[in-house]
């Protein structure tokens, strides 16, 4: 939204309040992607189990299609209750098949992961995993579910308006904590009560011509790490209960878009009790519903009308109709990021095979997969995506960036509606700020990207928003 001001206090158009919006053909469709009990689901080094023993809540995949009434190409956004891709080769093969099947360019297709840590790993074929045949079958099912959902969304698309509004939610907390009672001076990964988290909640509302809600979107930065090593159930974590609550209230599907949450997570987490995940989801869901109820009617703005003299001089505002922007644009660009001096993938695999510590073996497996994705170069050309959807902007990358990314972009473009999304079209690791590279912290030693990577991505995304801001419908 924006508030626009002019000088004259008597001009009835001196102020307006209007949501960022887009009008065009919008479609939404959902598929159930819940895997079977007994599938490999170990996502924690400390976990003692390998196979899922139950289902907490179903996993879903939801497709949103956006088309302008002009001749521009459509945009396709898919949001899935999944964790992360363990290696880029697997995602690129999946992406290539989807793009070919749907005849889409890569800049116009975004596959977003919620980042739940209680789903199945997205891996390339690897017989070393127990029940690996189930993982292979799940990946194939995921491809077909994606294609079906997108096609159905196109088939069921209707004239609609997408409006955005910013709210707040206190679920996320900073999880970089100086280790108590330790001389190591390291930061451990858990609630730090002394630092305030970014609580920005961005909500999108899709309505048809009658004003009925047909879909909602939520962009929020908070790791779904409620359920951890003691959990043996497949679960969307807090996203599932949030979605249930919002969809029951609106009667429409909800898409969750994970924000820049590199250092953000619930303050109480790492449990095996699914009721805690549900409680977190209800907290986010109620915040989202409050934000929806705080919105103006679709395709309207508030403008100052007049002053009425009463016991006080009363400023009266009124609603006026607007014509939402039909503009759609998409770009995919690359950023040259510095790569750390890691061992080769072959050396990491030798270390993994020789390792007898279960948690360390899992770390080595993940580092091996990342090294295979990066290659042996000293830099890595990473993609970023930027979409303009009417008055709003969606930017994202495969990285788990610190919240500095979304806070800095919103600071640079005040009044602009900017959705920042991580774990888009692949995943490789974290993007911590440069100053953290002098500290012993998980996100720094996990990431393959050296100091300065986050800042380069911020600059590239900012430049893309700047260029797109100058375009008019």
N, C-alpha and C positions, 0 to 999 in steps of 0.2 A: 504494500500500500504506500501512498505518498500523501503528504500534507503540503499543499502549495499555497504560498503567501504572496500578496502584493501589498503596495504601500497604503492605499487609501482605506481608512477605517469605515468609510461609508459605502464602499463598493460591495454590492451583495455577492460578487464573485471573488472576494478577496481570499477566501479559504475554501479548500475542498479536501475531502478524505475519500480516497478511492483505492480499492484493492487492485493489485496487479492481476491482469486477467487475459484470457485467450478465448476466442470463439472459433469453432470449426466443427469438424466431424470427429467425435471421440468415441472410442469403443473400449470395452473392458470385458475380460473373460478369465475364468479361473479353472485350474486343474488341481486335483489332489495328487501329491507326489510323495505320500507317506511310504517309506520303505518297509519291507517285512521285518517282523521280529526275527532275530537270529542273524541279521546282517552285521558286518563289522562297523563299529561305531566309536572306536576309541579315539578321543581327541585330546586327552590329557596325559602328560607323561606320568603323573602320579596314579593314574587309573589302574586297577587290578583286573578289570574285565576287558574283553575284546569285543564281545557281541551284545547287541541290544536285546534286552529281556522283556521289554514292554513298550507301549506307546502312551505317552502322556497326553499329547494333543496331535492332531494331524498336521503334516507339513503341506503347504500350498504353494502354488506358482500362479501369479496373476499377471496378465498382460494388459497394457494400456496402449492404445493406438491413437495417434494424433494426426489429423489431416486438415490442411487448409482448403478453403473453397477455391483457392487459386491452383496453379499447376505444380506447386512445390511437392517434393517427395515426402511421403509420410515418415513419421517418427514412431519407433516402437520401443517401449520400455517394459521390461519384464522384471518382476520382483519375486524372489524365491526364498523360502525358509531353508537356507543352506549356509554352511560355514565358510569354507574357503577352498580355492583350487590349489592342490598340492603339485605345482608345476604348471608352466604356461602351455606346454605342448598339448596337454589334455584339453584345456579351454580352447586353444586355437583350432583344434580339430573339431570340437563341438561348434564353435562359432562359424567356421567355414561351411559346415553342413547346413546350419540354420540359415545363413545368408543366401546360400545357393538355393535352398528350398523355397525361401520367401522372396527372392530377387531383391535383396536390400543391400545398399552399401554399408560398410562397417561403421561409418560416422552416424548412421541413423538407427543403430540398434544398440541398446544398452541392456546388459544382463546384470542385475543388482542382487547381491547376496545380503541377507539379514545379518549374517555372521553368528548365528546360533552355534554354540559349542556342544550341542547335544544332537547333532544330525550325523549323517554319514560323510566320510571324507570324499572329496571329489578328486579321484586319483586316476592316473594312467593305469593301464593293465599291469598288474603286479601280483604274481602268484605267491609272494611272501606274506600277503595278508590272509588271515583266516577267512574262509568262505569268499574268496576273491571273485568267484563266479557271480555271486549276488551283487557285488559292487559293479562288475561289468554290465550286468543286466540293468541295474539302476541307472547307470549313465545313459544307456540306450533308451530307457523309458523317459528319462529327463529330456532327451532330444525330441522325442515324439510328443511329449506333453507341451513343450515349448511351441512347437509348430502348430499343434491343435489350438492352443490358447490364442496365439496371435491371429490365426485365420478366423477363429470364431469372433474375436474382438473386431476385426475388420468387417465381418459379415453383419455384426450387430451394432455397428457404429451409428450414431445419431447426431443431429445438430445439438451442440451442447456448449456450455461455458465452463472454463476452469478458472476459479478465483483462488487467490492465496492470502493467507493471514498469519501473522506471527503471534505466538503465545509463549508460555513459559511452562517448564516442568522440572521439578526438583529431583527426579529419579537419579540422574547422573551425578557422580562425584569424581573428584580427581583421585587416581589410583597410583600415583607415584609417591611413596611414603619412605622417608628416611628411616632405615631399619632401627627400631628402638633397641637400646641397651646393646649396641654393637660397635666395635671399633673398626668395622669394615668400611663404613661410610657409604655403603651402597644404598640404592633406592629399591625397595621391594614393591611388588605389584599388588597394592591393596589400598584401601580407603585412607586418604590423608585429610583429616578434619580441619587442617589449617589453611587450605587453599580452596578458593571458590571455583566451582565448575561453570562452564558455559551451559546455561539452561535454556537456550533458544529452541523453540519448537515451531517448526514451519508446517502449516497445514494447507493442503489443497482441497478444494471442493468442486466436484464436477456436477453440474445440474443440467437437466434438459430444458426444453423451451417452456415447460409448465412450472419450472422452479423445483422439480423433484430432484433430490440427490441421487445420482447414479453411480458415484464412486467417490472415495476420499483418498488422499495421500498424506503421509506423515513423514517428515524428514527430521530425525532426531539423532543426536550423537550419544550413544551409550552402549558399551560392549554387552552383548547378551551372554554373560558369564555367571549368571545366577547358579545354574546347575553345572557341577564340576565332576571331579573324579569319583565321587560316591554315587553319582546318578547313572543308572543303567537303562534309562528309558530314552526313546526317540522323542525329541521335544523342540518346538520353536522357541523355547525359553519364554521371556516376558512378552514377546511379540504375539504369541497365540492368544493369551487372555485379553491383551489390548484389542486385538482384532475382533474377538468375540463380542466384547462390550460395545465397541463402536458400531459394528455391523448390526447388532441387535437394535441399537438406537436409530440408525439411519436407514436400515434395510438395503444397504449397498456395500459392495466389496471395498476393502481398504488395502492399499499398497504401502508397505513400510520401506523406507529408504534410509539406510544407515548413514549417519553423518560422519564428520571427522572426529573419531572417537579414540584416537591412539592412546590417550591417557585418561579416558573416562569410562566408568562402569558403576553399577549400583554400589552403594556403600556397604551393604550386606550381601555377600555373594559366596561362591565356592561351596554350595550345599548340595545335598542329594534330595531335598524336600521340594517337590514340584509346587507345593502350595506357596512357597516363597516367590517362585517365578510368576505365579498367577497374581500374587499381590502386587508385584512390580508392574505387571501388565495392566492391572486395573488402575494403578496410579497414573501411568502414561495415558491410558484410555480416557480417564475422566478429564485430564488436562486437555486432551485433544477435543473432547466434546465441548468443554468450556470455550475453547478457541473457536470451534464451529458456531456456537451460539453467540459469540461476540462479533460475528461477521455481518455485514450489511446484506440486504437481499441481492441476488445475482444480477449482474449487469446494471448496477446502480452505484451512485456516489452520493456522499453527503456534501452539501454546499451550505454556506452561511446564507440565511434568508433575511433576517431583520432583527431589530431589538424591540422587545415588548416591555413597556414600562409597567412594573408591578411593584411589589414591595422592594424588589431589586430590579435593575435593568437586566432583562433576560435575553440572552443570545439564542435565537431560534434557528435551527438548522432544518433542512428538508432534503428528501431524496430526489435525485434526478436520474433519468436513464443515461446510460453511456453505451457506446458501441465498442465492445472489447476488440482488441487487436487480433487480426487473423494471421499475424506473422509467425512463421516457423523457419528456423535456421538450425543447421547442425554442422559442426566442424570437428575433425579429429586431427590433432597435432602431436608432434613428438618433442620430448625434452631430453637432452643429453644429461644423464645423471652419473655422478662419480660412483664407482664400484669399489668396495673394499678388497683388500688383498687376501682372499680366502683360498684355502686349498682347492684342488681340482675335485670334480665330482667323483672321479675314480678313487682318489685318496680318502674322501669322506665316506665312500661306500666301504673301503677296507676298514676304516675305523669303526664303522657301524657294525660290521660283521664280527669284529673282534670284541665288541663291547658287551659286557655282562650286566650292566646296570640298565634296568628297564626304562627309566626316565631319560637317561643320557642317550640311550639307543634311539628313542623317539626324536630327540633334538637333532641327532646326527642324520636321521632319515630326512627330516624336514630341510636341514641345511643342504643335504645332497640334492634334493629335488629343486631347491632354489638355484643352486649352482648350475644344474643342468639347464634351467630356464635362461639364466643370464649368459651362458657361454663363458669364454675365458678372457674377454676384453676388459679394459680398464674403465670403460663407460658402458652405459646401457641406455638405448633409445626407448624411452617409456612414452606410451600414448597418454594423452589427456583428451577428454571430450567436453565440448561446450555446446549447449542447446539454448536457443532463444525460443521461448514459448509465449508468444504475445509480449506482455510487459515483463515477464519473469525470465530468469536465467537458471539453468541447471548445469553445474560443472562437476566433473568427477574424474577419478582415476582408479587404478587397481590397488592403490596403496591404502594403508591404515594411517592416515595423516593425523598428527596432533590437531587439537581444536584451534590452534593458532591459525590454521588455514582458513577456516570459515570465519573466524573473528576478524582476521586481517582483510579478507575480501569484502566483508560487510562494512568494515570501517572505511575502506577505500571508495566504496560506492554507496554512500548513505542514501536512504530512500529507495534503493533498488531491492527487489525481491530476488534472493540468490539461494537456491538449494544446492548444498555441497554434499556430494555422495561419494563414499568410499567403497572399495571392493567391487568396482565396476569392471566387467569384461576381463576377469582374471584376478589374481592376487599373488603377491610375492613377499610382502612384509610391511614394516612400519616406516613412517617418515617423521622422525623426531626433529625438533628445532636444533640449530647448530650448537647452541650453548650446552645442550645435554650430552654431547659427545665427550665432554670432559669428565663425565660421571659414570659410575658403574650402575647401569640401569638396563633392564631386560630389553626394552624396545630398541636400544642402541646396539646391543650385541646380537639381537635377533636379525636386524635388517641387513641386507647385503649392500645397501646404499650408504655411501660415506657422507661426511659432514657437508651440509649445503644443499642436499637434495630437496628438502621441504621448501626451502626458500626459492629454488628454481621452479618448482611446480606452482607455487603461489604467483610468481611473476608471470609465468606462461598463462595461467588461468585469468589473471587480471588483465593481461593484454587481449585475450580473447573476448572477455566481457566488454572491454573498452571498444574494440572494433565493432562488436555486435550492437552496442548501445547507439551507435551512430546510424544504424539502419532504420528506415521507416517503411511501413507497410505500403 
